Amino acid sequence: MTIMRFATVFVFIGATFAAPAFAHDDGPRSAQDRLDTLVAQHAQANRHIAQTGQLETAQASKTQAPDDAS
């Protein structure tokens, strides 16, 4: 029982002192920079997906044989 109390107090104190280390504020400029980076990555991913879709469509249309080949 004493060990559980010690462990609980130890974890509580550790969490109390560790929380401010991870809760820093970089300010609005840093947040805007992160948002701009995410928007740019999203746009790049959309372009990549569109290019891949166009290539697959072009390859599929080349490999399809005409139905009325006589």
N, C-alpha and C positions, 0 to 999 in steps of 0.2 A: 504494500500500500504506500509506503514511504517513497519507493522508487517511482511509482506512478505519479505521485504529486511532484516529485523532483522533475520528472520528464515533462509533465504538463507545464510547470513553471518555466523550464528551460525552453520549450518550444514557444511559449507565449512571449518570452523576452526576446528570443531570436527573431520572431516574426515582427515584433514591435520595432526593433532596430533595423531590420532588413527592408521593411516597407518603404521608407523614405528613399532608399538607394535606388529603387526601381520606379518610383513615382515622380521622377523629375519632369519638368515642363521645358520643352525646347522652344516654345514660343510659336506664334502664328506663322512666321516665315518658314520654319522647319516643317510645320504641318503642311503648308502650301507646297513646299518642295516635294514632300512625300506623295501628296495627291497628284502633282504634275507627273511624277515618275510612274505612278500607277496608271494614269490616263494614257501615257505614252506606251506603256507595256500592253495595255488593252488594245490600243489602236494597231500596234504591231502584230499582236495575236490575231486580230480580225483580218488584217491583210494576208497573213500567212494562211489562215483558214480559207479565205476567198481564193487565193492562188491554188491551193491544194484542190479545192472543189472544181476549179476551172480545168486543171490538168486531168482530173479523174473523168470529168465530163467529156473532154476532148478525146481521151484514150478510149472511153466507152463507145463514142460515136464512130471511131475509126475501126473498132473491132467488131461492130455489129454488121452482119451481112444483110443485104436487102431481102425482104420477104418474098418478093415476086421475081426472083432470079430464074429466068427460063432459058 
